[in-house]
Amino acid sequence: MSVVIRHPLTDEINVYTKGADSVVMGLLLPCAPDDARGRHQKKIRSKTQHYLDMYAVEGLRTLCIAKRVLSQEEYACWLQRHLEAESSVDNREELLFQSAIRLETNLHLLGATGIEDRLQEGVPETIAKLRQAGLQIWVLTGDKQETAINIAYACKLLDHDEEIITLNAESQEACAALLDQCLHYVQSRGPHSTPAKTTGDFTVGFSPLCPPSEPTSSGPCLSLVIDGRSLAYTLEKNLEDKFLFLAKQCRSVLCCRSTPLQKSVVVKLVRSKLKAMTLAIGDGANDVSMIQVADVGVGISGQEGMQAVMASDFALPRFRYLEKLLIVHGHWCYSRLANMVLYFFYKNTMFVGLLFWFQFYCGFSASAMIDQWYLIFFNLLFSSLPQLVTGVLDKDVPADVLLTAPQLYRRGQNMEEYRPRTFWVNMADAAFQSLVCFFIPYLAYRDSDTDMFTWGTPITTIALLTFLLHLGIETKTWTWLNWMACGFSVLLFFTVAFIYNASCATCYPPSNPYWTMHTLMGDPVFYLTCLLAPVAALLPRLLFRALQGSLFPTPLQRGRQLAKRSPKKLSAPKEAQGPHLGEARTDPSEPRSVSASKPHSQDCTCPPAPERPAGSPAWWT
């Protein structure tokens, strides 16, 4: 970053530049070895670099500051080209980049800074919880490698018992050789998947994506640390697959001295190659591109400005709030969406099935025994509010249980709530319920002189009651809004039916819906069918849910049952309460960016029956 300043008294034009030492040192004016001033400058640079290394080892965030004096002619020439670049339509970014290069050259070193970078409260605990939830965490930072490693140890991203693989290469050939050496070493330790070699290419084996969180029998866990120059080499087409395969075998990945473009390229690479769902979190302007590329972008509102917040999907003030956003609200969101999608398919299949069975008795003439106003209002008014309330407010597991057992988050990652088998079982249940809800009223009114609409009105009533009771079976958290929504739907249906049947005497001749509901309300058969049909239709589902919860409960059901029996024992720790999301430091000069990713495609498989993770509650299975 550079700024051009004109001195108010001397009228001297100065360019002040601050940035990483790896960049600024390369922009300095070359030192002449036969000149005393050049030797002095070289000595100053060497001493400054020594202090920078010392600051980095101590965990301080370092920056270099340099200066350049511009003449009036140089400034006027640069300003003219810069204004042309700003107003250019074609290749504007490239022209602005070239303008910055012309300005930031032949600099004189002024000094270096080292700023203490204190972690916020709860950062190590949050990272530990996210790992227990099955998330793989990559840190993309612009810090020096030594600084980034120290901070990674402080926030528990790296453990002292881990084995760190460091990739620092000076050329692309050296980087390729180093990658091959690391891959050979990783495979010799007993890799989880063996990459297949094709003619001239290297194909990544994608199973499994998530690295082991516990040390294997062949040695400690691996972590990967790579600097910005080597990262640029590994992002080339011929090396990116090798880099991804190596990163997959590591518990943590730490990319140092990363540029904003490199951050976005890494996230895009993980999305495209590994087919993973990615979340990027950052707090500064240099994280905007990464946040926009990720599936979910999280901006941290802090002292770095609001650029990241404005470009993100979610904005939170602290990094520790990420725990509740993902583990609690992320799990709830997936559960609600999965159950609501299944419910929508079920409801429409069941309601259309009623019309389908009638076609066997009307010669497939596309006639409907249900009044057309009921057909219009059924999904629009009568049955829409309860499912809306459940889809917004339902909580399959209390927040305290999810925070106590982050492993429950993996059920969403493994798509256990919405699978093809679940879908087709749901469709079969919908077909069965439509059969019951159609033929029970049919048998009840078969030998009577009831007209078609008078017979179709009980079927509509039975369908509505069945939908509401089905939704009640699948609802995990009942509130007063759920009760109000269900009661309002039933009351609205009967109100509309009474008003419509009383006011429409000759609406659709030769049929006559006049006084239909009033007549049915005085018929005991109507009440009997409205009671018997929903119970018979929902009995298999109710028995299945009861037997499953009693004999073969899932971890979610165990947690829900335990929360009901002893709610006080599952109170979450104090630091885990409240909203969760934010930055990992208090006063950073250059933000670090965390990209957490987890696969959701079927290409990525995890062990079907893992052992109970360390630190999980006793009811976890």
Disulfide bonds with the S-S distance in Angstrom:
Cys504-Cys507 1.13
